[in-house]
Amino acid sequence: MQLISGTAVAEKVLEECRRDIAELAAAGKKPGLAVVLVGEDPASRAYVRSKDKKCRDLGLHSIKLELPASTTQEELLAHVQTLNNDPAIHGILVQSPPPTHIDEAAIVRAIDPAKDVDGFHPMNVAKLALEDSSGFVPCTPLGCQRLLMDAGIETKGANVVVLGRSMIVGKPMALLLMAKGPGGDATVTVAHSRTRDLASITKQADIIIAAIGRPEFLKAEHVREGAVVIDVGINRVEAPDTPKGYKLVGDVAFDEVAPLCKAITPVPGGVGPMTIAMLIANTIKACKQIG
Ligand SMILES: Nc1nc(=O)c2c([nH]1)NC[C@@H]1CN(c3ccc(C(=O)N[C@@H](CCC(=O)O)C(=O)O)cc3)C=[N+]21
């Protein structure tokens, strides 16, 4: 069993980013990322802080807007407009999910598609479907694809089951895997919470992408021997005997699934660090494209 280290591959991606950042600096340019968080969710806060820190470590311009949960739709739209018009900002990310009084779809549509480094704007969703590489691909599926490629796992002709159909992971992941070219050319099945007889489908998979958002959902009974499993889940579960009082587990029951696998990603240290690395890569791409 090969343990695919997201931490190690992310470090490689960030090394490439460092080179790009140095080249841009020589041309007098500095990529800038703005992360907007509405509300006080502790996991979201931790994530926003770690992005901000990573950006600063790399020498990117980074702004972090932490807005109160009471922020109105109009106020948030005004912040997005300001960032759209700010020439020092090339990437804008509004942390999902926002509080329920916010219309998230309207916020996503207000972001300049040229700065939409999350790849959630309809223009970028369309470009992904059209295989137009000028668009932005959501960071998590992009990171999963890079992990597979870096680990030398062939997707061409492979049976891949994507478990989950979210706009953030499952759907763009399926589009990436079925696209033509390296990291694509797969035969893709998308399964989800309404899928009948899930195990009979996942058992056919050479590669399973688990992005269903339920802690330790994927069990040994779902996985055939020699499969590759990418675990996208990042779930906080209570663990009273730990210093923090919680621990992170994925969507895969790692202990029972790992022994069956040809390769598998851990949680933490798998897809999570890749998401941040691809966000920075997307911000650099935005900076280059905006000029
Ligand atoms: N607009 C938007 N874009 C996002 O990309 C987005 C979002 N909203 N909302 C929340 C989710 C969550 N997310 C994570 C990314 C990395 C880690 C990560 O690096 N996790 C570490 C562990 C961190 C820890 O120890 O707490 C790991 O898996 O090794 C976690 C979570 C991005 N998200």
The ligand as a MOL file (V3000), in Angstrom:
LIG
                    3D

  0  0  0     0  0            999 V3000
M  V30 BEGIN CTAB
M  V30 COUNTS 33 36 0 0 0
M  V30 BEGIN ATOM
M  V30 1 N -14.9200 29.3530 -1.0280 0
M  V30 2 C -14.3550 28.3090 -0.4200 0
M  V30 3 N -13.2670 27.6910 -0.9480 0
M  V30 4 C -12.6700 26.6510 -0.2920 0
M  V30 5 O -11.6720 26.1010 -0.8050 0
M  V30 6 C -13.2130 26.2050 0.9630 0
M  V30 7 C -14.3500 26.8850 1.4560 0
M  V30 8 N -14.8900 27.9070 0.7500 0
M  V30 9 N -14.9020 26.5230 2.6340 0
M  V30 10 C -14.3200 25.5230 3.4970 0
M  V30 11 C -13.5800 24.4960 2.6960 0
M  V30 12 C -12.6190 23.6940 3.5420 0
M  V30 13 N -11.3240 23.8710 2.9370 0
M  V30 14 C -10.1350 23.3260 3.4550 0
M  V30 15 C -8.9240 23.4110 2.8130 0
M  V30 16 C -7.7590 22.9080 3.3710 0
M  V30 17 C -7.7770 22.2710 4.5880 0
M  V30 18 C -6.5090 21.7300 5.1660 0
M  V30 19 O -5.4230 22.1050 4.7760 0
M  V30 20 N -6.5780 20.7740 6.1330 0
M  V30 21 C -5.4280 20.1680 6.7630 0
M  V30 22 C -5.6030 20.0650 8.2730 0
M  V30 23 C -5.8630 21.3610 8.9440 0
M  V30 24 C -6.0850 21.1810 10.4370 0
M  V30 25 O -5.2630 20.5330 11.0700 0
M  V30 26 O -7.1100 21.7130 10.9340 0
M  V30 27 C -5.2340 18.7480 6.2530 0
M  V30 28 O -6.2090 18.1680 5.7390 0
M  V30 29 O -4.1400 18.2260 6.3940 0
M  V30 30 C -8.9830 22.1620 5.2530 0
M  V30 31 C -10.1460 22.6700 4.6850 0
M  V30 32 C -11.4350 24.7380 1.8820 0
M  V30 33 N -12.6940 25.1550 1.7100 0 CHG=1
M  V30 END ATOM
M  V30 BEGIN BOND
M  V30 1 1 1 2
M  V30 2 2 2 3
M  V30 3 1 2 8
M  V30 4 1 3 4
M  V30 5 2 4 5
M  V30 6 1 4 6
M  V30 7 2 6 7
M  V30 8 1 6 33
M  V30 9 1 7 8
M  V30 10 1 7 9
M  V30 11 1 9 10
M  V30 12 1 10 11
M  V30 13 1 11 12
M  V30 14 1 11 33
M  V30 15 1 12 13
M  V30 16 1 13 14
M  V30 17 1 13 32
M  V30 18 1 14 15
M  V30 19 2 14 31
M  V30 20 2 15 16
M  V30 21 1 16 17
M  V30 22 1 17 18
M  V30 23 2 17 30
M  V30 24 2 18 19
M  V30 25 1 18 20
M  V30 26 1 20 21
M  V30 27 1 21 22
M  V30 28 1 21 27
M  V30 29 1 22 23
M  V30 30 1 23 24
M  V30 31 2 24 25
M  V30 32 1 24 26
M  V30 33 2 27 28
M  V30 34 1 27 29
M  V30 35 1 30 31
M  V30 36 2 32 33
M  V30 END BOND
M  V30 END CTAB
M  END
